[in-house]
């Protein structure tokens, strides 16, 4: 892997998180704020956005405001509202790097399982809905519990970053590496995002069996 110094300097980029009132979005917001980034948490409800933002010391606003103002936008909305949310923000997200970390999963008595997606994955659905944006898939396997834990200084895992735009994936790899302990690892083209999203079901099963908050590390890189 290229050393961090070979990646672009992303320290000055502002980060918006759509669906930032959930634990995953709020956890990412907290870690990026700790790394020195300006962070905006978005929600359909401005009250919920402000409440979540105040709890971690960042700014909250409606999704449309966050999408328009942030340099890079992370999509952390529930799968059920994924397509409709992005369709409503197509104009605000035009020309921007949009990082999709949504996992289309179902749950039944046997546990978690991957849901079929017509476009192949949530990230590919985002790319189809946002033709004028630079869609990258990343941050699927990061434990919200770890991200939100004030006693965890180093988040010891790798973030797989997938996309068709090399400059955009380099930027997102660099961004992932801004979280202390994390490495951003290139994981292939956007068409390979489906199995990365689906692997989250396996990770949830691992964590349930072993009562852990496990992530992934890539060896020999």
N, C-alpha and C positions, 0 to 999 in steps of 0.2 A: 504494500500500500504506500502511496505517496505520503511523505511526512507532512505534518500539519502546516509547516512553513511553505509547502508547495501549493497549498490551497489559498484561495482568495481571502483577504481580510474581511470578515463579516461582523466585526465587533460593533460597527456603527449602525447595523441594520435594526429597524424596529420590527417587532413580531406581533402579528395579530392571530388570535386563536378563536375560530368559530366553534361554538359549543364549549366555550371555556368554563362554563359553570359546572360541568361534570368533573369527576375526580381526575381523569386522564388529562383533560385540557388544563385544569387548574394546576396539576402537578407539573406539566411542562412549562406553564406560565411562571410558576415559582422558580424553577431551575434556571430559566433564561433570565429572569429578573436578577437572580443571584449572580449570574455571569455578567451582569452590567447592561443588558439590553433594555430598551424601552418596550414594554409589553402591554398589549391591549386585549382584554377579554371581551368576547362578543356573545350575545344571546339574543333570541327573539324578544325577550323581556329586558328592558333597560334596568329594571329594579333588580332582577336576578343577576345581571351582569355586574352591576355596581356592588351588590352584596358579596359576590364571589371575589371580585377584584380587591375590595377593601380587606378581605381576610388574608390576602398575601401581599398587600401593598403595591398593587398595580392599578391601572385605569380600566374601567368597564364602560361599555357602550353597546348600542344595538349592532347587530351583525353587519348591516350595511355601512355603518360608520367605520367599523373596524376593517372591513374589507377594502374600503376606499383609502384609509389613512396609512395602514401598515405597509412596510416594504415587502415583507414575506408573510403569507397567510397559511396557517395550519388548520386543516379541517378535522375537527374532533367531535362532530355531531353524531347523534345516534343514527344507525344505519337506516332506520325507518324514514328519517327526514332528510337523508343525504342528497338525493337527486333534486328534490323540490327546493331545498336550501340553496344549492349551487345554481340552479336555474334562475332563482330570484336575484342572484348576485353576479350574474354573468358580466354585466357592464362594469361593476366596481372591480372585478378581478381580472379584467382584460389587461394583458401585458405583464402580469405578475407571476412570480413563482408561487404555485399553490401546492402545499405539501399535504397529501392525504394520508391519514393514519387510521382510517375507519376500517373495522373488521366486520364483515357481514357474517354474523354468527347466529345460530339458533340454540335453544336449550330445551332439553326434555329430561325424562327420568334417567336416561343413560348419560346425560352430561352435555357438554358443548359439542357443536358440530358446525361445519362450514355450510353456508347457504349458497345456492347457485345464483350467479349474477349474469344477466343476459350479455353484458359487455365483456365479461371475463373476470372482472374484479371491481372493487369500489374505485380504485385509482383509474382504471380504464373508463368507468362510467363518468368520473370527473373529467377526464380528458375529452370524452365525447360531448359532455354538456358545456365545457369551457374551451372551445376551439381556439380562443385568442389568449389563453393562459398557458404557462409552462408547468405542467403537472408532474410532480415527483411523488413517489410513494416512500414513506419512512415513518419511524416511531411506532411500529405496530406492537412491539414486544416489550415495551417499557412499563414496568409495574407502577401503577398510580400510587400504591402504598409506599413504595420506596421513594418516589419523587416527592411525596408530601411529608415524609418523615424527617423532622428537623435534626435527628441524631445521625442521619446518613449523609456523610460529607462526600463520599465517592460512590457514584452509581456505576458499579462494575459490570458493564455489558457493552455489546456492540449493537449499533443500529444499522440495519440493512437499508440502503438507499437505492431506489430503482427509478429509472427514467430514460427517456430517449434524447434528452438535451444534456450534453456533457457538461457545459458550463453550469447549468442548473443543478445537476447532481453534485458537482464539485462544491457549489455553494452550500447545499444542504448537508453534505458530509462535513464541511467545515463548521456549520451551525451545530450539528449533533455533537461535534467534538468540543464545543463550548461548554457543554455540561460536564462538570468534573467527573473524570473516570470513564467517560463514554468515548468510543471511537465510531466515526461514521465510515461504514464499509460499503463500497459499491456492490450492488447485488444483482445487476442485470438490467435489461430493458423493461419498460413498463408492462409489456405483455406477460412478464413473469411475476407480476405482483399478486396474482391469484393464490399461488401456493404459499406465499409469504403471509398473506392475510389469513389463509386457512390454518396455517401452522399455529396461530394463536389458540385455536381450540385444543391442540396438543399441549401447549404451554399451560393453559388453564387446568387441564387434567393433571399435569405434573404437579402443579402448585396445590391442587386439592388433595392429591394423594400424599404428598410429602409435607403439607402444611408450610409451604415456602412461598417466596416471591421471586422465583427464578427468572433469569433472562438467558440470553444466548451469547456465546463468545465464538468467534471464528478463529480456528487454529492456523498456524503457519503463515500468518499474514501480519 
